[in-house]
Amino acid sequence: MRKKVRYSYKLQGKKIRKLRKELRLTQAKLASLIGVRRSYIAGIENGHFKLSHRITYALSDIFTVPITELDPNIITQIPEKTGREFLGK
């Protein structure tokens, strides 16, 4: 059994903000790409919300990073894949 990593939502939010800014995306643009409100992205970046699997996969695909880089507690069969690769799209 895999040990669960204690992971701070604030750290997760900082990582997402950093990745978003590297791609020069606004919160509004990122929100529109994944189908949520801009305030939800702000809440994620401020550590107020836990990412759902759907949002994690979408962000992984947009940022082209492994799913586990965004949430090390996600259990996948192939953790090195991005969201799109994992879902076979």
C-alpha positions in Angstrom: 0.0 0.0 0.0 1.2 3.5 -0.9 1.9 5.9 2.0 -0.2 9.0 1.8 1.9 12.2 1.6 0.8 15.1 3.8 0.3 17.9 1.3 -0.6 21.5 2.0 -3.3 23.1 -0.2 -1.3 26.3 0.1 1.8 24.7 -1.3 -0.3 23.1 -4.0 -1.8 26.6 -4.8 1.6 28.2 -5.0 2.8 25.5 -7.5 -0.3 26.0 -9.6 0.2 29.8 -9.6 3.8 29.4 -10.6 2.9 27.0 -13.5 0.1 29.4 -14.6 2.4 32.4 -14.7 5.1 30.4 -16.5 2.6 29.9 -19.3 1.5 33.6 -19.0 -2.1 32.7 -18.4 -4.4 34.9 -16.4 -6.7 33.3 -13.8 -9.6 34.0 -16.1 -8.0 32.3 -19.1 -7.1 29.3 -17.1 -10.6 29.1 -15.6 -12.1 29.2 -19.1 -9.8 26.4 -20.3 -11.0 24.1 -17.6 -14.6 25.2 -17.3 -14.6 26.9 -13.9 -15.0 30.4 -12.5 -12.0 32.7 -12.0 -12.7 32.9 -8.3 -12.3 29.1 -8.1 -8.8 29.4 -9.6 -8.0 32.2 -7.1 -9.3 30.0 -4.2 -7.1 27.1 -5.4 -4.0 29.3 -5.6 -4.7 30.7 -2.1 -5.0 27.2 -0.7 -8.7 27.3 0.1 -9.9 24.4 -2.1 -8.8 20.8 -2.6 -8.4 19.9 -6.2 -10.9 17.4 -7.6 -9.6 14.7 -9.8 -11.2 16.3 -12.9 -9.5 19.6 -12.2 -6.2 17.9 -11.4 -6.2 16.0 -14.7 -7.2 19.2 -16.7 -4.4 21.2 -15.0 -1.9 18.4 -15.6 -2.8 18.5 -19.3 -2.6 22.3 -19.6 0.7 22.5 -17.7 2.0 19.3 -19.3 3.3 18.0 -15.9 2.7 14.6 -14.3 -0.5 14.4 -12.4 1.4 13.5 -9.2 3.3 16.8 -9.4 0.1 18.6 -8.7 -1.2 16.1 -6.1 1.2 13.5 -4.8 -1.7 11.7 -3.1 -3.5 10.8 -6.4 -3.2 7.2 -7.1 -2.7 6.4 -10.7 -1.4 3.3 -12.5 1.1 5.3 -14.5 1.9 8.5 -12.5 4.4 9.9 -15.0 1.6 10.6 -17.5 -0.2 13.9 -17.9 -4.0 14.1 -17.6 -4.6 13.8 -21.3 -2.2 10.8 -21.7 -3.7 9.1 -18.6 -7.3 9.5 -20.0 -6.2 8.4 -23.5 -7.2 11.7 -25.2 
